[in-house]
Amino acid sequence: MAPLIVITGPTASGKTGLALNLAEKYGGEIICADSRTIYRGMDIGTAKPTVDEQARVPHHLLGIVEPGERYTARDFQRDANTAITEIRSRGKVPFLVGGTGLYIDAVTLDFEWPEQMDDVRYDEKDIDELQELIKMQHIDLPENPQNKRHLISTLKRAGQRGTSRDKPADDTVVVSIATDRSILSKRIRARAEVMFRTGVVDETMRLADRYGWDSEAMKSNIYPIVRRVIDGELTEHQAIDLFVAKDMGLAKRQVTWLKRHEYVQWLSLDEAGPYIETVLA
């Protein structure tokens, strides 16, 4: 049975390009472990793999839910495990690729989930209790951590984590891309510049018309920043600076999450490819 190759790391660290090259060479298929790219229509603002990239290698779990639709880590675990089984049944290699640590852990550590708390039980808790529940699940607080509705939405999207394994199964290899912060900042800036050149403003306006600015999906990624460009509050240059700062904060949280796991192999982008090739050879 083909091993499960997990390529993770901070945003803009080069995961996608590495996974594409390896999957092409070794007959692999990519499962996207990214809470940004699960949404339909959110292509430019989430840095979703391009049409050309998707044509090179089969991709799974891209654009599978409507913005604002509830999709939890538990849902991802179910869908990713189904994809892994199907990929292996075709004699292909599954590559689990992305930076959403909770998604990856749910699969690699085989989370078991307690009964989901219902809306009434969430409503009975105060803001401090809801924030503590979020922290216990290692989930990021929403942008407005004092808004009870936003706290509840964050918990419901993640799902309540139960028991899990201490480390992945023997047929699973987890590699995280180690990247210098200055290089990461340059890559994030280049990504933001590409987003504006390729139409992120038009995409944001189209999404806002269809789903409204109050949709939780519209409050993440670059979309809230682009809204301020549309409203005349920011120039494009200021928006890019703000996006870089925001995604650098995301990268820091992603690294902190991954550093909790001793089994993760931290390798540079140049080292990661040859290491994974030794596993697949």
QUIZIDA-V774275 format. One record per pair of residues at least 12 apart in sequence whose ideal C-beta (glycine too) atoms are under 7 Angstrom apart, sorted by the first residue. I is the first residue (numbers start at 1). J is the second residue. Records with the same first field share a line. If there is no record, write none. Layout:
I = J ; J
This chain:
1 = 88 ; 171
2 = 88 ; 92 ; 93 ; 94
3 = 171 ; 172 ; 173 ; 279
4 = 84 ; 94 ; 96 ; 171 ; 172
5 = 93 ; 95 ; 173 ; 276
6 = 96 ; 104 ; 108 ; 172 ; 173 ; 174 ; 175
7 = 19 ; 95 ; 97 ; 175
8 = 98 ; 99 ; 104 ; 174 ; 176 ; 258
9 = 99 ; 176 ; 177 ; 179
10 = 99 ; 179 ; 184 ; 251 ; 254 ; 255
11 = 99 ; 188 ; 247 ; 250 ; 251 ; 254
12 = 184 ; 187 ; 188 ; 191 ; 247
13 = 177 ; 179 ; 184
14 = 177 ; 269
15 = 97 ; 177
16 = 49 ; 53 ; 97
18 = 269 ; 272 ; 273
19 = 95 ; 97
20 = 53 ; 56 ; 57
21 = 273
22 = 95 ; 273 ; 276
23 = 57 ; 95
24 = 56 ; 57
26 = 93 ; 280
27 = 92 ; 93
28 = 57 ; 92 ; 93 ; 95
29 = 57 ; 58 ; 60 ; 87 ; 92 ; 94 ; 95
30 = 57 ; 59 ; 60 ; 95 ; 97
31 = 60 ; 61 ; 80 ; 83 ; 84 ; 94 ; 95 ; 96 ; 97
32 = 59 ; 60 ; 61 ; 62 ; 97 ; 98
33 = 96 ; 97 ; 98 ; 100 ; 103 ; 104
34 = 98 ; 99 ; 100
35 = 100 ; 103
36 = 220 ; 221
37 = 62
38 = 61 ; 64 ; 65 ; 71
39 = 63 ; 65 ; 67 ; 217
40 = 63 ; 65 ; 66
41 = 67 ; 207
42 = 67 ; 207 ; 217
43 = 203
44 = 195 ; 198 ; 199 ; 200 ; 203
45 = 195 ; 200 ; 203 ; 204 ; 221 ; 222 ; 223
46 = 221
47 = 191
48 = 62
49 = 62
60 = 83
61 = 79 ; 80 ; 83
67 = 207 ; 211 ; 215 ; 217 ; 218
68 = 211 ; 215 ; 216 ; 217
70 = 156 ; 157
71 = 157
72 = 157 ; 158 ; 159
73 = 102 ; 103 ; 106 ; 158 ; 159
74 = 106 ; 113 ; 159
76 = 103 ; 106
77 = 106 ; 107 ; 111
80 = 96 ; 107
81 = 107
93 = 280
99 = 254
101 = 254 ; 257 ; 258
102 = 138 ; 139 ; 158
108 = 168 ; 172 ; 174
109 = 164 ; 165 ; 168
110 = 164 ; 165
111 = 161 ; 162 ; 164
112 = 162 ; 163 ; 164
113 = 159 ; 160 ; 161 ; 162
114 = 160 ; 162
116 = 159 ; 160
117 = 160
122 = 152 ; 155
127 = 146 ; 148 ; 151
130 = 148 ; 151 ; 152 ; 155
131 = 145 ; 151
133 = 155
134 = 151 ; 154 ; 155
137 = 158 ; 161
138 = 257
139 = 154 ; 158
140 = 253
142 = 154
143 = 219
153 = 216
167 = 263
168 = 263
173 = 276 ; 279
174 = 263 ; 264 ; 265
175 = 265 ; 267 ; 272 ; 275 ; 276
176 = 258 ; 264 ; 265 ; 266
177 = 267 ; 269 ; 272
178 = 266 ; 267 ; 268
184 = 248 ; 251
185 = 244 ; 248
188 = 244 ; 247 ; 248
189 = 240 ; 244
192 = 222 ; 240 ; 243 ; 244
193 = 240
195 = 222
196 = 236
200 = 222 ; 226
201 = 226 ; 229 ; 230
204 = 223 ; 226 ; 227 ; 230
205 = 230
207 = 223
213 = 227
222 = 243
225 = 239 ; 242 ; 243
226 = 239
